Amino acid sequence: MRRKKQSKTSVIRAKQFEEAVSNLLKLYKIDFIRIDYRCTNCGFLSNKQNKNIPDFFCYLDGFAVECKTAGGKLTKGQKEIREKMENKGIKYIELHDTIDELLNYLDNR
């Protein structure tokens, strides 16, 4: 099944959301890995090997962050990765259109 192409506005919005998360992690001096695997034309994943990896993996602090916009939901593969990470004691934070949950986590850890 072919995915519906995202509008340029939604791609820009997703990039801005991810940039806000990146800036917050930098502000809190959190080291993270960011695998940039999005297609530069449409914003969809372009590297199938990495498609289930969270948007941010904060390896020294033991948590991962997945950003979702416009009602986005985790794929089956992302849910499997989340479960594996949580089973290993890695906190998996799923954000929806706001960084509030991440900010709350960082302030209360």
C-alpha positions in Angstrom: 0.0 0.0 0.0 1.4 3.4 -1.0 1.4 6.1 1.7 -0.3 9.4 1.0 2.3 12.2 0.4 2.6 14.7 3.3 2.0 18.3 2.5 5.0 20.6 2.7 3.4 22.4 5.7 3.2 19.1 7.7 6.8 18.3 6.8 8.0 21.7 8.0 5.9 21.4 11.1 7.4 18.0 11.9 10.9 19.3 11.4 10.2 22.3 13.7 8.8 19.9 16.4 11.9 17.7 16.2 14.1 20.8 16.3 12.4 22.0 19.5 13.1 18.6 21.1 16.7 18.7 20.0 17.1 22.2 21.4 15.5 21.1 24.7 17.9 18.2 25.0 20.9 20.4 24.3 19.6 22.9 26.9 19.6 20.1 29.5 23.0 19.0 28.2 21.7 15.5 27.3 23.8 13.6 24.8 21.7 11.9 22.1 21.9 10.1 18.8 19.8 11.4 16.0 19.5 9.2 12.9 18.4 11.5 10.0 16.7 9.2 7.7 13.9 11.3 6.2 13.5 11.9 2.5 14.4 15.5 1.8 11.6 15.8 -0.8 8.6 14.3 1.0 9.6 13.9 4.6 8.9 10.2 4.6 11.4 7.6 5.8 14.0 6.8 3.2 16.1 4.2 5.0 14.0 1.1 5.7 16.7 -0.4 8.0 16.2 2.5 10.5 12.5 3.2 10.2 11.5 1.9 13.7 14.3 3.6 15.6 13.1 6.5 17.8 13.8 10.0 16.7 16.2 10.6 19.6 18.1 8.1 21.6 19.7 9.6 24.8 22.1 6.8 25.4 23.8 8.0 28.6 20.6 9.0 30.3 18.7 5.9 29.3 15.7 7.2 27.4 14.4 7.6 23.9 12.0 10.1 22.3 9.6 9.6 19.4 7.9 12.7 17.9 4.5 12.4 16.4 2.5 15.2 14.8 -1.1 15.6 13.5 -2.5 12.5 15.2 0.4 10.3 14.2 0.6 6.9 15.8 3.4 4.4 16.4 3.8 1.8 13.7 3.8 -1.9 14.7 7.6 -1.9 14.4 7.9 1.1 16.6 5.7 -0.5 19.2 8.0 -3.6 19.1 11.1 -1.4 19.6 9.4 0.5 22.4 8.6 -2.8 24.2 12.1 -4.1 23.8 13.6 -0.8 25.1 11.3 -0.7 28.1 12.0 -4.3 28.9 15.7 -3.3 29.1 14.9 -0.4 31.4 15.0 2.3 28.8 12.3 5.0 29.1 10.5 5.5 25.9 8.8 8.9 25.6 6.2 9.4 22.9 5.5 13.1 22.2 2.4 14.4 20.4 2.6 17.9 19.1 4.2 19.3 22.3 7.4 18.9 24.3 5.6 19.2 27.6 5.9 15.5 28.6 9.6 15.6 27.8 10.1 18.8 29.8 8.2 17.3 32.8 10.3 14.1 32.6 13.6 16.1 32.5 12.5 18.3 35.4 11.5 15.3 37.6 14.1 12.6 36.9 
